[in-house]
Amino acid sequence: MSHEEILTKLKEAVIGMDAEGARIAADEALRSGLDPADAIVSGLSEGMRTVGDKFGKMEIFLSEVLASADAYYAALNVLRPKISRERAQRVFTATLVMGTIFGDIHTVGKDVAIPVFESAGFNVIDLGIDVPPEGFVEAAIRNGAELVGLGTYMSETFFHVPEVVKAFEKAGIRERVKIICGGPAVDPETARKLGADDASSDAWEAVEKLKMLISELRGK
């Protein structure tokens, strides 16, 4: 099987919500000598982009997006460990640490957003749920992250954002990161008033905002 055929299989497995097919295609990619990073970027990521387009056109439901994300991860977990550190640094646009802010245990929004962000070229570190301010700071330092994503899925927890921002200020690294909020309760204007840099209620829209934030941070 050619590399192009394998890439097509990876893409179609994600679109078709076929986790086992995605895993098998990932194994075939490695056996064939296909660069695992290329398999992710040109196969899996293309599949997630198509899923995003379908969701944006209301052709599929959120449950189907989550099923496609499961297929994406089934293959990603096979391929990602095979990428060298040097190759990863060239592949990823930037590192993003993200988690659900403390007091909030919702996961659906984060579970949709992470594969979307990864498919767009971001190295995402998932911190889980109910993450305290210090947890975001420690993870950003440990992973050299330039982006911080705060999952705030309830209006009450959205107003915990200033405490996270203050934790970054206290650590002396606020100017080294861009903080973006996500969830149905967020809006950019309020997020900025609370000390964050931006906000988005849509994962695909957030990708463009993340790209703009990293450009601002790097002065490009």
NORDA-V633816 format. One record per residue. N is the residue number from 1. PHI is phi as a letter, one per 40 degrees, with the letter a starting at -180 (none if undefined). NEAR is the number of other C-alpha atoms within 10 Angstrom. D_FIRST is the distance of its C-alpha to the first C-alpha in Angstrom with 2 decimals. Layout:
BEGIN
((N,PHI,NEAR,D_FIRST) (N,PHI,NEAR,D_FIRST))
END
This chain:
BEGIN
((1,none,8,0.00) (2,c,10,3.80) (3,c,16,6.69) (4,c,13,8.28) (5,c,13,6.27) (6,c,22,6.88) (7,d,24,10.30) (8,c,18,10.95) (9,c,22,10.44) (10,c,33,12.81) (11,c,27,15.17) (12,c,22,15.42) (13,c,25,16.00) (14,c,31,18.86) (15,c,26,20.26) (16,c,17,20.08) (17,g,21,21.83) (18,b,19,19.29) (19,c,21,19.88) (20,c,14,18.17) (21,c,19,14.98) (22,c,31,15.22) (23,c,22,15.85) (24,c,17,12.94) (25,c,24,10.56) (26,c,28,12.70) (27,c,16,12.37) (28,c,17,8.57) (29,c,26,9.38) (30,c,15,12.03) (31,c,9,10.45) (32,c,13,7.95) (33,g,9,11.23) (34,c,17,11.04) (35,d,15,14.75) (36,d,23,15.82) (37,c,20,18.37) (38,c,17,16.03) (39,c,27,13.99) (40,c,25,17.46) (41,c,18,18.88) (42,c,17,16.25) (43,b,29,14.68) (44,c,31,17.36) (45,c,25,20.28) (46,c,22,19.34) (47,c,29,19.26) (48,c,26,22.68) (49,c,19,24.06) (50,c,15,23.31) (51,c,24,24.97) (52,c,19,27.87) (53,c,14,28.30) (54,c,15,28.43) (55,c,16,30.90) (56,c,13,32.99) (57,c,9,33.28) (58,f,10,34.24) (59,c,10,31.46) (60,b,14,30.57) (61,c,11,32.77) (62,d,13,33.01) (63,c,11,31.94) (64,c,15,28.60) (65,c,22,28.23) (66,c,18,28.89) (67,c,18,26.31) (68,c,26,23.68) (69,c,26,25.02) (70,c,21,24.53) (71,c,28,20.81) (72,d,30,20.71) (73,c,19,22.54) (74,d,20,20.51) (75,c,27,17.50) (76,d,22,19.92) (77,c,12,21.67) (78,c,18,18.61) (79,c,21,17.76) (80,d,15,21.29) (81,c,10,22.75) (82,c,14,20.31) (83,c,15,21.62) (84,c,11,24.47) (85,d,10,27.84) (86,c,8,27.95) (87,c,13,24.59) (88,c,15,25.71) (89,c,13,28.94) (90,c,10,27.22) (91,c,17,24.87) (92,c,17,27.58) (93,c,16,30.35) (94,a,18,32.90) (95,c,21,33.56) (96,b,26,35.04) (97,c,25,36.89) (98,a,29,37.55) (99,a,28,39.15) (100,c,28,41.58) (101,c,29,45.08) (102,d,20,47.73) (103,g,16,49.37) (104,b,18,46.25) (105,b,17,43.80) (106,c,19,41.62) (107,b,16,37.86) (108,d,13,36.18) (109,c,20,36.57) (110,c,24,35.27) (111,c,17,32.30) (112,c,21,31.31) (113,c,24,32.13) (114,d,21,30.30) (115,c,25,26.67) (116,c,24,27.83) (117,c,21,29.34) (118,c,23,26.41) (119,c,23,24.04) (120,c,21,26.60) (121,h,20,26.35) (122,c,22,29.24) (123,c,21,29.33) (124,b,22,31.09) (125,b,19,33.29) (126,c,16,34.26) (127,c,16,37.87) (128,g,16,38.18) (129,b,18,41.29) (130,f,19,45.02) (131,c,20,44.54) (132,c,17,47.90) (133,d,20,48.61) (134,c,16,48.50) (135,c,17,45.06) (136,c,24,43.63) (137,c,23,45.57) (138,c,14,44.58) (139,c,18,40.87) (140,c,23,41.07) (141,c,15,42.81) (142,c,9,40.57) (143,b,14,37.32) (144,g,15,38.76) (145,c,21,38.06) (146,b,22,39.30) (147,b,22,38.78) (148,b,25,40.25) (149,b,26,39.45) (150,b,27,42.15) (151,c,34,41.29) (152,b,31,44.58) (153,c,24,44.21) (154,b,17,47.94) (155,c,12,50.73) (156,c,11,52.66) (157,c,18,49.92) (158,d,26,49.32) (159,c,14,52.77) (160,c,18,51.76) (161,d,24,49.92) (162,d,17,53.01) (163,c,15,53.07) (164,c,24,49.55) (165,d,19,50.45) (166,c,15,53.63) (167,c,19,51.73) (168,c,22,49.69) (169,c,13,52.94) (170,c,12,54.63) (171,c,12,51.85) (172,g,10,52.32) (173,b,14,48.75) (174,d,16,49.05) (175,c,10,48.72) (176,c,15,45.46) (177,b,21,43.54) (178,b,20,43.06) (179,b,26,43.54) (180,b,26,42.12) (181,b,28,42.99) (182,b,28,40.90) (183,i,24,41.80) (184,c,15,43.63) (185,c,17,46.99) (186,c,22,46.41) (187,a,16,47.43) (188,d,17,47.21) (189,c,12,50.96) (190,c,14,51.97) (191,d,22,49.25) (192,c,17,50.68) (193,c,12,54.18) (194,c,17,53.08) (195,h,16,51.80) (196,c,22,48.05) (197,c,19,46.35) (198,a,23,44.66) (199,a,27,43.43) (200,a,21,41.04) (201,c,19,40.67) (202,b,15,37.19) (203,c,20,34.12) (204,c,19,32.51) (205,c,11,35.85) (206,c,20,36.23) (207,d,20,33.18) (208,c,12,35.10) (209,c,17,38.21) (210,c,26,36.53) (211,c,16,35.38) (212,c,13,38.97) (213,c,20,40.46) (214,c,18,38.44) (215,c,11,39.43) (216,c,11,43.04) (217,c,15,42.94) (218,c,10,41.63) (219,g,7,44.05) (220,c,7,41.53))
END
